[in-house]
């Protein structure tokens, strides 16, 4: 008799993701109320975008980005890193206080002035994705009238 473990797992995973998003939302609220960030332009939009970016990572059970989560994200972005480089990236963000990046550290890094490697990679990736590239497909048909 097959067990219901798989369907349970999916529900549990969905619930975990929902709890994580809720937690990220609460942390965003703290930043919105923090005097230190009151001069930050478009803070609400930035935080919303950071929350979504953070949630793209494979988070561990504590809702943090650990070495493997960071490794998979870097590979997905096309910038694979060695374990040593990944460890350095995590230390750079956490200040060595943890071997996983929590959301507070992530936001601090992204809003902060320091240029952490992870921040640069994510900013570059956003620019690469947001930049209008050549349209895909065949070039539009032109008629004589549209020529200069």
N, C-alpha and C positions, 0 to 999 in steps of 0.2 A: 504494500500500500504506500504510494508516494506521500511524502509529508507536504505540508503547506509552507515549508520553510521559505521557498523562493518568493511567494506572494507576500509573505510577512516581511521579508527582507526589503522588498520594494517600498512597502508602506513605511517601514521603519526608516529607510533611507530618506524618503520624501519628508517625513516628519523631522528628521535630523536636519535636513537642508532648510526646512521652514524655521526651525528653532535657531539655526545659525543666522539666517537672514534677519530674524527678529533681533538677535543680539547685535548684529552689525548696525541695524537701524537705531538701536538704543545708543550705541557708541557714537553714531553720526549725530544724534541729538545732543550728546555731551559736547561735541565739537562745535555745534551751532551755538551753544550757550556759553562756550568758553571765550572769555574776553581776549585771550591771546590771539584768537583767529578772527576777531570781529572785522578787521580791515581786509581780510582775504576776499578778493573779488569772486562773485558767483560761488560762494562756499557751498550752498545747498546743492547746486548742480554738480560741483566737483565731488562732493561726498557721495552723491548718488552714483556717479560714474565710478568712483573708487570702490564702492560697495559691490557693484556689478563686476568690476575687474577682479576684485578679490575672490568673489564667488566662482569665477571661472577656474580658479586653481582647484586642484584636487586637495580638499582640506582633510586633515586627520580628524579623529573622533572629537578632539577638543576644539575643532573649528580653526585650526592653525595650519599654516603652510609649512610642512616639514621638508626635509631634504628630498624625498622622493616626489613630493608634490611640486616642488620648485624645479626639479630635474625634468619632470614631464612637461611643465609649462614652458621651460626654456626650449625643449625639443620641439614643442608645438609651434613656438614662435620662430623656429629655424635657427636658434643660437644655442646648440647643445653645449653644456659645460661639464668639466670634470668634477668629481666629487669634491676635490679640494677647492675648486673655484666656487662651487655651490655653498660649501661650508663658509668660505670667506664672505660670500654675498649675505648669508644669514647673519653672521657675526656683525657685518657692516650695518645691517638694519636693526638688530636687537642690541647691539653694543656688547654682545657676548653673554647676555643674561639668560639666553635660552637657545636651544638648538632647533627651534621652530619660530616662524614669524607670526605673531598674532595681529589682529586687525588694527589695534592701536598703533603698534610699531609701523605697520604698513601705511596707515594714514599719515603718521608723523613723518615718515620717510617721503611720501609723495607730496606733502604740503611744505616740507622743510626746505631749507636752503642748500643742504648738502647734496652732492650728486652721487648717490649710491648707484652701483652698477645696475641693480634691479630696476631702479627708477629710470635710468637712462634707457634700458632695454624696453621698458613699458612705454615710455614717452615716444621712443623711436617707432615702436610697433603701432602706436596710435596714429602717429603722423603718416606712416606708411599706408595704413588702412584708410585714413581719412583723406589722403591726398588724391585729388582727381587724377586718375591715370588715363591712359589712352582708352577710349571706349572699346569694348570687346566687339568682335564681329567685323564684318566688312565695313569699309568706310562708307559714309552716306553717299548716295548718288547725287551728283551735282549736274545742274543743267547750265547751259551757256549763260543765262541771266545772272547766275550767282557768282560767276567768275569776276575777279577784280578788273 
